[in-house]
Amino acid sequence: MLDTDVIFTQIEKSLTDYLNSLDKYSDTQFYFKATPDTWSLGQMYEHLTLSHSFFIYHINNCLQKRKGQEGGEKNEFGKKIQLKNSFPPIKIKMPEEWRGPEPIAKTIEEYKGILPIMKENMRAVLDNIKNDDQSYKTLHVAAGFLSAIEWLQVADMHLRHHFRQQEELEILSSNL
């Protein structure tokens, strides 16, 4: 059984860690792209904020019983990540048809304002998730049908998954 408070505590910790990391980056490091195919730290932060909106959208759709369905199952990938409570420790390249335009980074200062709002957005849905019967689900293209609490868990896993990328990008930009 998923515990909403445990998941939110981890989300809060991850967002705090991302927020605190902003203080150690120069603008040059934050916008540095090692190769055309590699994101900058700023682009990774933008991806995190865009993904947050996507997760909140699906959580609210489940809670409001819209744009989904009663019931539905996770696929094998969805079952595996839920069981392990993490994405695989590999670089995941989204299929071309799922990808949008390359993220455009905001400033470090803007993310210092955005990350606390992301935390509050998650906190705002917690009681509703706790009171939800979890029967209404929306489709995650890679994991199958997810309930509101499962979307919250995916949001947590997603934040933790990008710590590996953050570490790699910090190393690539450390000599600037």
N, C-alpha and C positions, 0 to 999 in steps of 0.2 A: 504494500500500500504506500503510495506516495504521500509524503508529509509536506504540506504547503509551506509551513514555517521553516523547515530545514532547507527546502529549495530556495526560499526567499533569502534566508541568511547567507547562502552561498552566492546568490546573485548580488546581494548587497556588498559582500566581500570583494567579489570580482570587480564590480563597478568602482569601489573605493580604490582598489589596486590600480585600475586603469587611470583613475583620476590622479592619484599620487604620482604615477609615472610621468605625467605631463610635465611636472616640475623639473625633470632631469633632461628634457630635450631642448636643444636649440632649434630655431626655425629651420636652419639648414638640415639638421638631422631629421626633423619631422617631415619635411617634404622630399627627402632624398629617395630616388629610385635607382637601385643598383643596376637594373636592366629594364627594358621596355615592358617585359612581362611580369615584373615584380612590383607589388604595391609599395608605396611609401607608408611610413607609420601613420601619417595623416589620412591616407586612403583607407587603411585598416580601421582607424577610428570612425571614419565616415561609414564604412561598411557596418560596423557595430551599431551605429545609430539608426541606419536604414533598416537593419535586421530587427532592431528593437521595435520599430514601428510595425513591421510585419508580424512579429509575435503578438504584440498588444492587439492588433487588428484581429487576429485569429482567436485570441483569448476572448475578446469582446463578442465576436461572432458566435462562439460557443455559448457564452453566457446569455446572449440575447436570442439564441436559437435561430440564427439566420445564416444563409449562404453555406449550409452544411446539411447534415442529416442526423436523424436519430440512429445511434449505433454506427457500426463500421469497425473495421479492425486495422491494426497496424500490420504492415507487411513484415517480411523477415528482417529487413534492415531496421525498421522501427522497433521490432521486438528486441533485437540485439543491442541497439544503443540504449534502450530503456533498461534492460537487464544489467548492462555494464555501467549505466549512468554516465556515459561519455561517448563522444564520437571516436572513431578509430584514430590512433596517433599517427595519422598520415596526412599529407597534403591532399585536400579534396578539391578537385577541379569540377566546377559546376558545368553541366552540359550547356552548350551554346544557346539552346532554346530557352533556358532558364535565366540566363545572364542578362542583366540590363547594361546600361552604359557604365564605363569605368567610374568609380567613385571620385568625386572632386572634394578634396579636403578643405575643411574650414580652418580657422586659426586655432592655435593651442588654447587661447583665452576663450574662444567660443565653446570648445569641448569642456572646459572647466565649468561652464554654465549648463551645458547639455547633460553631462553625466549625472548630476544630482537630480535633474528632472526625470531622467530615465528611471532612477531608483524610486522616485515618488510615483511615477506611472505604474510601476510594478506593485508598489505598496497599495495603491488605490484599488487594484483588482483583487487583492488577497481575500478579503472577507467574502466577496461574491464567489470566488473559486471554492472557498471552504464550504459554502452553503449550496453549491451546485451539485446536482446528482450525477454529473459527468456522463450523462447519456447522449448528449448532443455533441457531435464531432464535426470537424472540418478537415479537409484533405491537405496533408503535407505531401508534396510531390515525391519526396524521397522516403518517407517513413510510413505513409498510409494515413488512416483516419485517426485524429488525435482529439482528446477532450481538452477542456480548458487547463486542467492541472498538468496534462501531458505537454501542452504547448509551453507552460511555465517551465517544465523540466527541460524541454528542448532549448528554451532561451538560456537557461543556466548552462547547459552543456555547450552551447554555442559560444558563450562568453569565455568559458574555460578553455575551449578548443583553440581560440585565437591567442592564448598566452604563448603557445609554441611559436606562432608566427611573429608575435611581438618580440620575443627573444631573438629570433633570427634577424629581424629587421634592425633591432638595436645593435647587433654585432656588425651588420653590414654598414651601418651609419656611424659607428663608434669612432672612426678615425677622421671625421670631418671637423 
